[in-house]
Amino acid sequence: MEETPGVVLAVYAHPDDADVGCGGALARWDKAGCAVHLVVCTDGGKGTTDPDVVPEHLAAERAAELDASSALIGLSSVENLGFPDGQLTDSDGFRCTLVTRVRALRPEVVCGHDPTAMFFGQDYFNHRDHRIAGAALLDAVAPAAGLPHYFPDAGPPHQVSTVLLSGTLEPDEWVDVTDTIETKAAAVECHRTQFSGQSGWAGEAVRDRAAEEGRRAGVAYAEGFRRLNLGV
Ligand SMILES: [Zn+2]
């Protein structure tokens, strides 16, 4: 994707998800003058294997990590809706909240999780919060945000032009992140509670993954997405 949108809204389940999924693209668009907004749905308080960690304390740590990574990416705004980790539900209330943000920020491009991605090989299946956040976001973007009788008190309708879904098994669009790969790597490294390996491990994993996508896209580093064109 070559074009630079004017306004982008990224909606992701956990504090680290946007940096992992599309941090390079968000940083690229910010550098090009785009207003980039992020909504994080959960507090991430259960993202640990340590039984002695207090979820509220972890959530506070993760909020600080997100502040640091958001500054690196250059986000215009970041908001955490504060749902408990692992407990997102695809409810009218959640979708109304997302519709309200879409109508207020009026993005051309919305980024989020691909809710259809379930099994990634034999080692990982997609987190429930990712699937629910992705499905609720799609339904909030279309048709709800664009039609006045859906959530009539949530602001004037707005039609999003393009949706880019990360964490997808079927990428059909790539953003060249060669110029921002180091920003992305540094942003992902901010989430120390999630990537507690040796220093630099997460950044290396980010570069390896982006290089793999880059080979498919014909550039050094890329992020892959499933693209939906909804514009009129
Ligand atoms: Zn996540």
Boltz pocket constraint, residues with backbone or C-beta under 6 A from the ligand:
constraints:
  - pocket:
      binder: B
      contacts: [[A, 13], [A, 14], [A, 16], [A, 17], [A, 127], [A, 130]]
      max_distance: 6.0
